[in-house]
Amino acid sequence: MNDEPAQIHDEPRGCLFALSQPPLMFFLAFIATLILVTAVHDLYRW
């Protein structure tokens, strides 16, 4: 018995796989929007 094909799927997943997950991207977009709104508010006080 050769266990080589089973080990192919056990490779560690990198950062690009994590960034491809929709919940993480929604969270990062929300945080980026808050930072952007705060920066614009500090620059242009209406």
Phi, psi and omega in degrees: 000134180247123182268009184299314181296330180289332182281344180295323182279353181268013181293142178293142180267142186268193184291327181294327176295319180295320181288344180276357181277126183301317180300321179293320181292323176296318179296314180295323177293323178295315179296317179297323178294318178297318179295319180296315180296319178296318180295317179294322179294323178289326181283318184237094180276107182276000000 
